[in-house]
Amino acid sequence: MEIIPGRRSTLLERSGTLKFFYECSECGCTFEIQPELMVCPACSSKQQPDEPLRGVLEVRLEGSIAADFDIVDLLPVEKKFFPPIPVGNTPLWTPINLRKRTGFENLFIKDDSLNPTGSLKDRASYLVAAFAVREGISDVVVASTGNAASSMAGIGAAAALRIKIFIPVSAPRAKRVQSLQYGARVVLVDGNYDMAYEQSMAYTREHGGLSRNTAYNPLTIEGKKTAALEIYKQLGRAPDYVFIPTGDGVILGGVYKGFRDLLDAGLIEGMPMLFAVQAAGSCAILTAFRQGGFDPAYRSQTVADSIAVDIPKNGYYALKYLRMYDGQCSVVEDEEILEAQKLLASTTGLFAEPAASAALAGFLSAKDSIRKDSTVVLLVTGSGLKDVQAAMKAVVDEQDGESG
Ligand SMILES: *Cc1c(COP(=O)(O)O)cnc(C)c1O
């Protein structure tokens, strides 16, 4: 079995020192990176209540990047500020049985369920925590469907930060328990994620603290780009396709950003085709991509809680990249997600949460339009142990002889 190891220590040639700054993804204005600045002041002043965030800032790099770059050097916080916990460097590996079953001989899994708190969110929390430490900030506040919260709680614990989280009462129990174990202060919101988000914003306005809200804090996008940088390093090239479970569109945006850094540096020749995979009951980005706008009244409903979003916070940024690089959106039913979850677990040994399994479901629904010799990466974003109740649906139903 071919395994491309993730956790290896490398003695690589260092890139020259890079300069980092923020650029507004809407108007192109540039700013110094500073904790008080989250969104572009001019563009965010046009913010309407029920639309994606306006004026999302993007970290830009200036300077040259060596072919053997060290990933941490491509991040806007110096290595010494990162907490002592092994985030990222997750394995990219070969699911032999899935390759045989699908006929795709260059299919890979990027297993981000192996991050310390069990999801890809750790990549964002890691950079945000390092930034807080560098800036002397002790309090971090986040709203979440569950994973961003448990992630910030865990990575925050490693960084000795105080973490306050806002999650819906309906969040899977394991994610709540994780957050409590890590010592975060948890506020249960009697409503959905979008309401938790509003409450957390009101809290930071009143009490201060660094917000780690996804997309709103630009470092959440930047932190997630490391998934793309690792895929590039592990393959030794860019893949042809990456399937990405998508809710708010921050992972999607972050993966685009990572490959864009590589494109700008001349290290890859083209942008891989990214597939934003959404649940049929939570597909605001896909709808906007095909029809041009976000519906303020849209209400999401899916078994895949981590991608259940009414108004995708990073919607405008995600759309911009999907259009700029001819990305694709695909939509999968809850039933397909649960089937993919079972298929992934039973053919590869990887037990992923429903949202993470959407990557495989999306690939299965799109594979007939893809050349079989393409290099395809499924980004598996979170562990199945985070939501055992959802996972029981497929197995119990099968025993009962029922479908769905
Ligand atoms: C957050 C999350 C996603 C979706 O990421 P967005 O940035 O909201 O699109 C997918 N899978 C898992 C497991 C997640 O925790």
The ligand as a MOL file (V3000), in Angstrom:
LIG
                    3D

  0  0  0     0  0            999 V3000
M  V30 BEGIN CTAB
M  V30 COUNTS 15 15 0 0 0
M  V30 BEGIN ATOM
M  V30 1 C -16.7120 23.3600 8.9300 0
M  V30 2 C -16.7600 22.0500 8.2590 0
M  V30 3 C -17.0340 21.9230 6.8960 0
M  V30 4 C -17.4060 23.0830 6.0090 0
M  V30 5 O -16.5270 24.1580 6.0220 0
M  V30 6 P -17.0230 25.5950 5.5580 0
M  V30 7 O -15.8540 26.4490 5.6720 0
M  V30 8 O -18.1440 25.9750 6.4810 0
M  V30 9 O -17.5360 25.4660 4.1600 0
M  V30 10 C -17.0020 20.6580 6.3400 0
M  V30 11 N -16.7560 19.5750 7.0850 0
M  V30 12 C -16.4990 19.6590 8.4050 0
M  V30 13 C -16.2540 18.4110 9.1650 0
M  V30 14 C -16.4880 20.8870 9.0360 0
M  V30 15 O -16.2640 20.9440 10.3480 0
M  V30 END ATOM
M  V30 BEGIN BOND
M  V30 1 1 1 2
M  V30 2 1 2 3
M  V30 3 2 2 14
M  V30 4 1 3 4
M  V30 5 2 3 10
M  V30 6 1 4 5
M  V30 7 1 5 6
M  V30 8 2 6 7
M  V30 9 1 6 8
M  V30 10 1 6 9
M  V30 11 1 10 11
M  V30 12 2 11 12
M  V30 13 1 12 13
M  V30 14 1 12 14
M  V30 15 1 14 15
M  V30 END BOND
M  V30 END CTAB
M  END
